[in-house]
Amino acid sequence: MLLEITGLSRSVFFYHIKPKTDKDEALRAEIKKIKARHPEYGYHRVAAELKGLSPIQYHRQSLI
């Protein structure tokens, strides 16, 4: 009855927006740590630092 009154389809009425997950959250945190220690570093030096870290899978992502 409510759907008829509002004129919405059932799928729209029950639709819920899912929160987006940040798959690069750990990488962003690591970049912020590096930039806090070395604010003069540019993206080339930050990338070089990230390549030396093993726990984070770094594959040429620029998130600065």
PDB file of N, CA, C and O in Angstrom:
ATOM      1  N   MET A   1       0.818  -1.185   0.000  1.00  0.00           N
ATOM      2  CA  MET A   1       0.000   0.000   0.000  1.00  0.00           C
ATOM      3  C   MET A   1       0.872   1.264   0.000  1.00  0.00           C
ATOM      4  O   MET A   1       0.597   2.213  -0.735  1.00  0.00           O
ATOM      5  N   LEU A   2       1.899   1.269   0.809  1.00  0.00           N
ATOM      6  CA  LEU A   2       2.779   2.423   0.864  1.00  0.00           C
ATOM      7  C   LEU A   2       3.485   2.641  -0.472  1.00  0.00           C
ATOM      8  O   LEU A   2       3.694   3.777  -0.896  1.00  0.00           O
ATOM      9  N   LEU A   3       3.845   1.552  -1.122  1.00  0.00           N
ATOM     10  CA  LEU A   3       4.509   1.678  -2.427  1.00  0.00           C
ATOM     11  C   LEU A   3       3.568   2.278  -3.460  1.00  0.00           C
ATOM     12  O   LEU A   3       3.995   3.058  -4.312  1.00  0.00           O
ATOM     13  N   GLU A   4       2.317   1.927  -3.391  1.00  0.00           N
ATOM     14  CA  GLU A   4       1.336   2.482  -4.334  1.00  0.00           C
ATOM     15  C   GLU A   4       1.142   3.979  -4.103  1.00  0.00           C
ATOM     16  O   GLU A   4       0.988   4.743  -5.056  1.00  0.00           O
ATOM     17  N   ILE A   5       1.149   4.389  -2.853  1.00  0.00           N
ATOM     18  CA  ILE A   5       0.956   5.796  -2.524  1.00  0.00           C
ATOM     19  C   ILE A   5       2.144   6.633  -2.991  1.00  0.00           C
ATOM     20  O   ILE A   5       1.967   7.705  -3.570  1.00  0.00           O
ATOM     21  N   THR A   6       3.368   6.132  -2.732  1.00  0.00           N
ATOM     22  CA  THR A   6       4.564   6.900  -3.084  1.00  0.00           C
ATOM     23  C   THR A   6       4.910   6.797  -4.565  1.00  0.00           C
ATOM     24  O   THR A   6       5.606   7.658  -5.104  1.00  0.00           O
ATOM     25  N   GLY A   7       4.428   5.750  -5.220  1.00  0.00           N
ATOM     26  CA  GLY A   7       4.722   5.571  -6.633  1.00  0.00           C
ATOM     27  C   GLY A   7       6.110   5.010  -6.888  1.00  0.00           C
ATOM     28  O   GLY A   7       6.625   5.093  -8.003  1.00  0.00           O
ATOM     29  N   LEU A   8       6.710   4.442  -5.861  1.00  0.00           N
ATOM     30  CA  LEU A   8       8.036   3.855  -5.997  1.00  0.00           C
ATOM     31  C   LEU A   8       7.940   2.365  -6.277  1.00  0.00           C
ATOM     32  O   LEU A   8       6.990   1.698  -5.869  1.00  0.00           O
ATOM     33  N   SER A   9       8.940   1.861  -6.979  1.00  0.00           N
ATOM     34  CA  SER A   9       8.986   0.411  -7.163  1.00  0.00           C
ATOM     35  C   SER A   9       9.543  -0.225  -5.896  1.00  0.00           C
ATOM     36  O   SER A   9      10.164   0.444  -5.070  1.00  0.00           O
ATOM     37  N   ARG A  10       9.316  -1.499  -5.758  1.00  0.00           N
ATOM     38  CA  ARG A  10       9.729  -2.193  -4.541  1.00  0.00           C
ATOM     39  C   ARG A  10      11.243  -2.190  -4.366  1.00  0.00           C
ATOM     40  O   ARG A  10      11.736  -2.042  -3.247  1.00  0.00           O
ATOM     41  N   SER A  11      11.989  -2.353  -5.467  1.00  0.00           N
ATOM     42  CA  SER A  11      13.443  -2.389  -5.367  1.00  0.00           C
ATOM     43  C   SER A  11      14.011  -1.041  -4.910  1.00  0.00           C
ATOM     44  O   SER A  11      14.986  -1.006  -4.159  1.00  0.00           O
ATOM     45  N   VAL A  12      13.417   0.054  -5.350  1.00  0.00           N
ATOM     46  CA  VAL A  12      13.872   1.377  -4.933  1.00  0.00           C
ATOM     47  C   VAL A  12      13.532   1.612  -3.464  1.00  0.00           C
ATOM     48  O   VAL A  12      14.321   2.209  -2.731  1.00  0.00           O
ATOM     49  N   PHE A  13      12.386   1.156  -3.043  1.00  0.00           N
ATOM     50  CA  PHE A  13      11.946   1.364  -1.667  1.00  0.00           C
ATOM     51  C   PHE A  13      12.854   0.650  -0.672  1.00  0.00           C
ATOM     52  O   PHE A  13      13.116   1.179   0.408  1.00  0.00           O
ATOM     53  N   PHE A  14      13.338  -0.540  -1.014  1.00  0.00           N
ATOM     54  CA  PHE A  14      14.155  -1.331  -0.096  1.00  0.00           C
ATOM     55  C   PHE A  14      15.654  -1.186  -0.361  1.00  0.00           C
ATOM     56  O   PHE A  14      16.449  -1.920   0.226  1.00  0.00           O
ATOM     57  N   TYR A  15      16.054  -0.266  -1.224  1.00  0.00           N
ATOM     58  CA  TYR A  15      17.456  -0.074  -1.562  1.00  0.00           C
ATOM     59  C   TYR A  15      18.195   0.579  -0.403  1.00  0.00           C
ATOM     60  O   TYR A  15      17.718   1.554   0.178  1.00  0.00           O
ATOM     61  N   HIS A  16      19.369   0.034  -0.068  1.00  0.00           N
ATOM     62  CA  HIS A  16      20.220   0.585   0.990  1.00  0.00           C
ATOM     63  C   HIS A  16      21.587   0.896   0.399  1.00  0.00           C
ATOM     64  O   HIS A  16      22.170   0.065  -0.297  1.00  0.00           O
ATOM     65  N   ILE A  17      22.091   2.074   0.671  1.00  0.00           N
ATOM     66  CA  ILE A  17      23.412   2.448   0.194  1.00  0.00           C
ATOM     67  C   ILE A  17      24.453   1.776   1.086  1.00  0.00           C
ATOM     68  O   ILE A  17      24.391   1.879   2.311  1.00  0.00           O
ATOM     69  N   LYS A  18      25.400   1.094   0.465  1.00  0.00           N
ATOM     70  CA  LYS A  18      26.448   0.412   1.207  1.00  0.00           C
ATOM     71  C   LYS A  18      27.621   1.365   1.410  1.00  0.00           C
ATOM     72  O   LYS A  18      28.006   2.083   0.488  1.00  0.00           O
ATOM     73  N   PRO A  19      28.185   1.374   2.604  1.00  0.00           N
ATOM     74  CA  PRO A  19      29.351   2.240   2.830  1.00  0.00           C
ATOM     75  C   PRO A  19      30.547   1.729   2.020  1.00  0.00           C
ATOM     76  O   PRO A  19      30.780   0.524   1.925  1.00  0.00           O
ATOM     77  N   LYS A  20      31.291   2.663   1.445  1.00  0.00           N
ATOM     78  CA  LYS A  20      32.446   2.289   0.646  1.00  0.00           C
ATOM     79  C   LYS A  20      33.626   2.015   1.565  1.00  0.00           C
ATOM     80  O   LYS A  20      33.862   2.739   2.532  1.00  0.00           O
ATOM     81  N   THR A  21      34.356   0.963   1.248  1.00  0.00           N
ATOM     82  CA  THR A  21      35.543   0.638   2.015  1.00  0.00           C
ATOM     83  C   THR A  21      36.768   1.160   1.273  1.00  0.00           C
ATOM     84  O   THR A  21      36.825   1.140   0.044  1.00  0.00           O
ATOM     85  N   ASP A  22      37.726   1.619   2.032  1.00  0.00           N
ATOM     86  CA  ASP A  22      38.949   2.149   1.445  1.00  0.00           C
ATOM     87  C   ASP A  22      39.998   1.048   1.444  1.00  0.00           C
ATOM     88  O   ASP A  22      40.560   0.722   2.490  1.00  0.00           O
ATOM     89  N   LYS A  23      40.263   0.477   0.281  1.00  0.00           N
ATOM     90  CA  LYS A  23      41.218  -0.625   0.194  1.00  0.00           C
ATOM     91  C   LYS A  23      42.653  -0.151   0.363  1.00  0.00           C
ATOM     92  O   LYS A  23      43.540  -0.963   0.623  1.00  0.00           O
ATOM     93  N   ASP A  24      42.897   1.140   0.221  1.00  0.00           N
ATOM     94  CA  ASP A  24      44.250   1.690   0.332  1.00  0.00           C
ATOM     95  C   ASP A  24      44.473   2.436   1.640  1.00  0.00           C
ATOM     96  O   ASP A  24      45.360   3.285   1.725  1.00  0.00           O
ATOM     97  N   GLU A  25      43.689   2.132   2.644  1.00  0.00           N
ATOM     98  CA  GLU A  25      43.784   2.848   3.912  1.00  0.00           C
ATOM     99  C   GLU A  25      45.153   2.654   4.564  1.00  0.00           C
ATOM    100  O   GLU A  25      45.736   3.614   5.069  1.00  0.00           O
ATOM    101  N   ALA A  26      45.666   1.437   4.561  1.00  0.00           N
ATOM    102  CA  ALA A  26      46.971   1.160   5.167  1.00  0.00           C
ATOM    103  C   ALA A  26      48.080   1.884   4.414  1.00  0.00           C
ATOM    104  O   ALA A  26      49.017   2.399   5.023  1.00  0.00           O
ATOM    105  N   LEU A  27      47.971   1.922   3.094  1.00  0.00           N
ATOM    106  CA  LEU A  27      48.967   2.605   2.281  1.00  0.00           C
ATOM    107  C   LEU A  27      48.941   4.104   2.540  1.00  0.00           C
ATOM    108  O   LEU A  27      49.995   4.731   2.646  1.00  0.00           O
ATOM    109  N   ARG A  28      47.767   4.679   2.641  1.00  0.00           N
ATOM    110  CA  ARG A  28      47.651   6.109   2.942  1.00  0.00           C
ATOM    111  C   ARG A  28      48.253   6.429   4.309  1.00  0.00           C
ATOM    112  O   ARG A  28      48.931   7.445   4.467  1.00  0.00           O
ATOM    113  N   ALA A  29      48.010   5.576   5.281  1.00  0.00           N
ATOM    114  CA  ALA A  29      48.555   5.794   6.622  1.00  0.00           C
ATOM    115  C   ALA A  29      50.081   5.748   6.589  1.00  0.00           C
ATOM    116  O   ALA A  29      50.744   6.552   7.244  1.00  0.00           O
ATOM    117  N   GLU A  30      50.627   4.821   5.838  1.00  0.00           N
ATOM    118  CA  GLU A  30      52.079   4.708   5.738  1.00  0.00           C
ATOM    119  C   GLU A  30      52.684   5.926   5.040  1.00  0.00           C
ATOM    120  O   GLU A  30      53.745   6.406   5.440  1.00  0.00           O
ATOM    121  N   ILE A  31      52.021   6.422   4.009  1.00  0.00           N
ATOM    122  CA  ILE A  31      52.493   7.623   3.316  1.00  0.00           C
ATOM    123  C   ILE A  31      52.471   8.819   4.264  1.00  0.00           C
ATOM    124  O   ILE A  31      53.399   9.628   4.260  1.00  0.00           O
ATOM    125  N   LYS A  32      51.422   8.936   5.072  1.00  0.00           N
ATOM    126  CA  LYS A  32      51.345  10.040   6.033  1.00  0.00           C
ATOM    127  C   LYS A  32      52.450   9.956   7.073  1.00  0.00           C
ATOM    128  O   LYS A  32      52.981  10.985   7.491  1.00  0.00           O
ATOM    129  N   LYS A  33      52.812   8.730   7.504  1.00  0.00           N
ATOM    130  CA  LYS A  33      53.909   8.565   8.459  1.00  0.00           C
ATOM    131  C   LYS A  33      55.224   9.020   7.845  1.00  0.00           C
ATOM    132  O   LYS A  33      56.009   9.714   8.491  1.00  0.00           O
ATOM    133  N   ILE A  34      55.462   8.629   6.598  1.00  0.00           N
ATOM    134  CA  ILE A  34      56.692   9.011   5.918  1.00  0.00           C
ATOM    135  C   ILE A  34      56.749  10.525   5.749  1.00  0.00           C
ATOM    136  O   ILE A  34      57.787  11.139   5.994  1.00  0.00           O
ATOM    137  N   LYS A  35      55.632  11.131   5.330  1.00  0.00           N
ATOM    138  CA  LYS A  35      55.596  12.576   5.134  1.00  0.00           C
ATOM    139  C   LYS A  35      55.739  13.325   6.461  1.00  0.00           C
ATOM    140  O   LYS A  35      56.273  14.434   6.476  1.00  0.00           O
ATOM    141  N   ALA A  36      55.280  12.756   7.563  1.00  0.00           N
ATOM    142  CA  ALA A  36      55.440  13.399   8.867  1.00  0.00           C
ATOM    143  C   ALA A  36      56.910  13.381   9.294  1.00  0.00           C
ATOM    144  O   ALA A  36      57.402  14.350   9.871  1.00  0.00           O
ATOM    145  N   ARG A  37      57.603  12.289   9.012  1.00  0.00           N
ATOM    146  CA  ARG A  37      59.023  12.196   9.351  1.00  0.00           C
ATOM    147  C   ARG A  37      59.887  13.040   8.431  1.00  0.00           C
ATOM    148  O   ARG A  37      60.865  13.648   8.866  1.00  0.00           O
ATOM    149  N   HIS A  38      59.518  13.073   7.145  1.00  0.00           N
ATOM    150  CA  HIS A  38      60.311  13.772   6.131  1.00  0.00           C
ATOM    151  C   HIS A  38      59.397  14.660   5.284  1.00  0.00           C
ATOM    152  O   HIS A  38      59.029  14.271   4.176  1.00  0.00           O
ATOM    153  N   PRO A  39      59.025  15.833   5.775  1.00  0.00           N
ATOM    154  CA  PRO A  39      58.107  16.686   5.007  1.00  0.00           C
ATOM    155  C   PRO A  39      58.696  17.195   3.698  1.00  0.00           C
ATOM    156  O   PRO A  39      57.958  17.626   2.813  1.00  0.00           O
ATOM    157  N   GLU A  40      60.013  17.149   3.569  1.00  0.00           N
ATOM    158  CA  GLU A  40      60.644  17.639   2.347  1.00  0.00           C
ATOM    159  C   GLU A  40      60.617  16.609   1.218  1.00  0.00           C
ATOM    160  O   GLU A  40      60.946  16.939   0.079  1.00  0.00           O
ATOM    161  N   TYR A  41      60.236  15.382   1.515  1.00  0.00           N
ATOM    162  CA  TYR A  41      60.209  14.333   0.499  1.00  0.00           C
ATOM    163  C   TYR A  41      59.105  14.588  -0.519  1.00  0.00           C
ATOM    164  O   TYR A  41      57.990  14.977  -0.169  1.00  0.00           O
ATOM    165  N   GLY A  42      59.431  14.366  -1.760  1.00  0.00           N
ATOM    166  CA  GLY A  42      58.444  14.414  -2.830  1.00  0.00           C
ATOM    167  C   GLY A  42      57.916  13.011  -3.088  1.00  0.00           C
ATOM    168  O   GLY A  42      58.210  12.083  -2.336  1.00  0.00           O
ATOM    169  N   TYR A  43      57.139  12.859  -4.150  1.00  0.00           N
ATOM    170  CA  TYR A  43      56.526  11.554  -4.379  1.00  0.00           C
ATOM    171  C   TYR A  43      57.542  10.506  -4.812  1.00  0.00           C
ATOM    172  O   TYR A  43      57.315   9.317  -4.587  1.00  0.00           O
ATOM    173  N   HIS A  44      58.652  10.901  -5.425  1.00  0.00           N
ATOM    174  CA  HIS A  44      59.667   9.914  -5.831  1.00  0.00           C
ATOM    175  C   HIS A  44      60.336   9.292  -4.600  1.00  0.00           C
ATOM    176  O   HIS A  44      60.529   8.078  -4.530  1.00  0.00           O
ATOM    177  N   ARG A  45      60.683  10.141  -3.639  1.00  0.00           N
ATOM    178  CA  ARG A  45      61.327   9.614  -2.433  1.00  0.00           C
ATOM    179  C   ARG A  45      60.348   8.821  -1.580  1.00  0.00           C
ATOM    180  O   ARG A  45      60.720   7.813  -0.978  1.00  0.00           O
ATOM    181  N   VAL A  46      59.108   9.267  -1.526  1.00  0.00           N
ATOM    182  CA  VAL A  46      58.096   8.512  -0.768  1.00  0.00           C
ATOM    183  C   VAL A  46      57.897   7.142  -1.414  1.00  0.00           C
ATOM    184  O   VAL A  46      57.784   6.136  -0.715  1.00  0.00           O
ATOM    185  N   ALA A  47      57.855   7.102  -2.732  1.00  0.00           N
ATOM    186  CA  ALA A  47      57.704   5.820  -3.431  1.00  0.00           C
ATOM    187  C   ALA A  47      58.894   4.920  -3.160  1.00  0.00           C
ATOM    188  O   ALA A  47      58.733   3.711  -2.989  1.00  0.00           O
ATOM    189  N   ALA A  48      60.095   5.501  -3.118  1.00  0.00           N
ATOM    190  CA  ALA A  48      61.293   4.706  -2.823  1.00  0.00           C
ATOM    191  C   ALA A  48      61.222   4.143  -1.410  1.00  0.00           C
ATOM    192  O   ALA A  48      61.617   2.999  -1.183  1.00  0.00           O
ATOM    193  N   GLU A  49      60.727   4.925  -0.461  1.00  0.00           N
ATOM    194  CA  GLU A  49      60.565   4.441   0.911  1.00  0.00           C
ATOM    195  C   GLU A  49      59.533   3.320   0.977  1.00  0.00           C
ATOM    196  O   GLU A  49      59.720   2.335   1.691  1.00  0.00           O
ATOM    197  N   LEU A  50      58.448   3.476   0.229  1.00  0.00           N
ATOM    198  CA  LEU A  50      57.390   2.465   0.247  1.00  0.00           C
ATOM    199  C   LEU A  50      57.854   1.148  -0.347  1.00  0.00           C
ATOM    200  O   LEU A  50      57.439   0.081   0.106  1.00  0.00           O
ATOM    201  N   LYS A  51      58.702   1.211  -1.347  1.00  0.00           N
ATOM    202  CA  LYS A  51      59.195  -0.028  -1.967  1.00  0.00           C
ATOM    203  C   LYS A  51      60.019  -0.843  -0.985  1.00  0.00           C
ATOM    204  O   LYS A  51      60.090  -2.066  -1.108  1.00  0.00           O
ATOM    205  N   GLY A  52      60.637  -0.194  -0.022  1.00  0.00           N
ATOM    206  CA  GLY A  52      61.434  -0.896   0.972  1.00  0.00           C
ATOM    207  C   GLY A  52      60.600  -1.572   2.043  1.00  0.00           C
ATOM    208  O   GLY A  52      61.119  -2.400   2.792  1.00  0.00           O
ATOM    209  N   LEU A  53      59.319  -1.239   2.133  1.00  0.00           N
ATOM    210  CA  LEU A  53      58.438  -1.818   3.149  1.00  0.00           C
ATOM    211  C   LEU A  53      57.777  -3.074   2.619  1.00  0.00           C
ATOM    212  O   LEU A  53      57.220  -3.066   1.521  1.00  0.00           O
ATOM    213  N   SER A  54      57.831  -4.141   3.374  1.00  0.00           N
ATOM    214  CA  SER A  54      57.260  -5.394   2.892  1.00  0.00           C
ATOM    215  C   SER A  54      55.783  -5.618   3.244  1.00  0.00           C
ATOM    216  O   SER A  54      55.080  -6.204   2.420  1.00  0.00           O
ATOM    217  N   PRO A  55      55.255  -5.193   4.414  1.00  0.00           N
ATOM    218  CA  PRO A  55      53.869  -5.540   4.742  1.00  0.00           C
ATOM    219  C   PRO A  55      52.835  -4.938   3.796  1.00  0.00           C
ATOM    220  O   PRO A  55      51.754  -5.501   3.619  1.00  0.00           O
ATOM    221  N   ILE A  56      53.154  -3.809   3.193  1.00  0.00           N
ATOM    222  CA  ILE A  56      52.190  -3.162   2.318  1.00  0.00           C
ATOM    223  C   ILE A  56      52.534  -3.501   0.882  1.00  0.00           C
ATOM    224  O   ILE A  56      53.680  -3.346   0.460  1.00  0.00           O
ATOM    225  N   GLN A  57      51.562  -3.955   0.139  1.00  0.00           N
ATOM    226  CA  GLN A  57      51.771  -4.264  -1.265  1.00  0.00           C
ATOM    227  C   GLN A  57      51.730  -2.967  -2.053  1.00  0.00           C
ATOM    228  O   GLN A  57      50.657  -2.441  -2.348  1.00  0.00           O
ATOM    229  N   TYR A  58      52.899  -2.459  -2.390  1.00  0.00           N
ATOM    230  CA  TYR A  58      52.983  -1.205  -3.136  1.00  0.00           C
ATOM    231  C   TYR A  58      53.286  -1.527  -4.584  1.00  0.00           C
ATOM    232  O   TYR A  58      54.310  -2.142  -4.884  1.00  0.00           O
ATOM    233  N   HIS A  59      52.413  -1.123  -5.475  1.00  0.00           N
ATOM    234  CA  HIS A  59      52.660  -1.353  -6.899  1.00  0.00           C
ATOM    235  C   HIS A  59      52.313  -0.095  -7.682  1.00  0.00           C
ATOM    236  O   HIS A  59      51.284  -0.025  -8.355  1.00  0.00           O
ATOM    237  N   ARG A  60      53.192   0.895  -7.579  1.00  0.00           N
ATOM    238  CA  ARG A  60      53.074   2.137  -8.338  1.00  0.00           C
ATOM    239  C   ARG A  60      51.742   2.848  -8.168  1.00  0.00           C
ATOM    240  O   ARG A  60      51.140   3.292  -9.145  1.00  0.00           O
ATOM    241  N   GLN A  61      51.293   2.955  -6.959  1.00  0.00           N
ATOM    242  CA  GLN A  61      50.094   3.724  -6.687  1.00  0.00           C
ATOM    243  C   GLN A  61      50.533   5.069  -6.143  1.00  0.00           C
ATOM    244  O   GLN A  61      51.301   5.124  -5.183  1.00  0.00           O
ATOM    245  N   SER A  62      50.072   6.127  -6.723  1.00  0.00           N
ATOM    246  CA  SER A  62      50.409   7.448  -6.198  1.00  0.00           C
ATOM    247  C   SER A  62      49.213   7.984  -5.437  1.00  0.00           C
ATOM    248  O   SER A  62      48.194   8.329  -6.036  1.00  0.00           O
ATOM    249  N   LEU A  63      49.328   8.055  -4.138  1.00  0.00           N
ATOM    250  CA  LEU A  63      48.221   8.489  -3.288  1.00  0.00           C
ATOM    251  C   LEU A  63      48.587   9.728  -2.507  1.00  0.00           C
ATOM    252  O   LEU A  63      47.992   9.985  -1.460  1.00  0.00           O
ATOM    253  N   ILE A  64      49.526  10.491  -2.969  1.00  0.00           N
ATOM    254  CA  ILE A  64      49.971  11.674  -2.242  1.00  0.00           C
ATOM    255  C   ILE A  64      49.103  12.847  -2.620  1.00  0.00           C
ATOM    256  O   ILE A  64      49.307  13.952  -2.119  1.00  0.00           O
TER     257      ILE A  64
END
